[in-house]
Amino acid sequence: MKKRIFIVIIICLITAVPLTFAIDGNDLLKQVDRNLNPESYELYRKLINIEPDGSKKEFVMYAVKKGKEKMASVFLSPASEKGRSTLRIGENMWLYIPNVGKPIRITSLQSVTGGVFNNSDIMRLDYSVEYNCEKVEATDKGYILYLKAKTNTVAYDRLKMWVYGKRLLPDKTECFASSGMLIKTLYFKKVKDFGGGIVRPAVIETDSPLYKGYKSIMIFAKMKKKDLPDEVFTLNYMPRIDGLR
């Protein structure tokens, strides 16, 4: 009888072991953030908006980010946009237009480029700043992270993010409204070694059931770690962001 009780105890201990090693979704999300970007960096990117008739509009931007909640960028082309700059500090966003001379408040759901990417996509902060991971699901290729916005001011109420392989990089992310409606899907493509230990997708594509036939593409180039003073991420500095290049 004692032997049977001992065996039952051993079985209970063995079956309980995996629970102590359960995956922490929020830690996993923070790791995805760091694999996607250094905490502070500079980069160039091209945004391409494609319309149903195949016509395209392209924008080139230079962007810098510091820490988890500060990002600034400036348009380099087309000529009609050159000199415009954006600033994001946490949930607050601004657009600077040279001939206006004063930064204008903008929102996460608007788009400074007018395509499927909104300002939240273009001025992306760390995912772990805006979302909590409520559930992790293991797959053959990696994990699916189920993310819930921390506040109701975030562009998407929920995200479903497919994370693949040893690199722990996103492969696809579905973005949902609080009603459960799918707003858009982001596809992460063409993993590239940027140097300095940065290996991440160089292309993000998006489409949306709300904009049938439309598509937007974001191409990343020359990403590298960069230390930046806090002064860069202020309203007064917005006209001078181009001087950081």
Protein Blocks (a to p, Z undefined) as FASTA:
>chain_A
ZZmmmmmmmmmmmmmmmmmmcccfklmmmmmmmmmpcfbdcdddddddddfkopacdddd
ddddehjlbccdddfbdfklgopacddehjbccdddfklopacdddfkbcfklpabdfkl
mmcccfklmpccfbdcddfklpadddddfbfkbfblbdcdddehjkopafbdcdddfkop
afbdcddehiadebjhiacdfbdcdddfklghiacddddehiacddddfklmcfklmmmm
mmmZZ
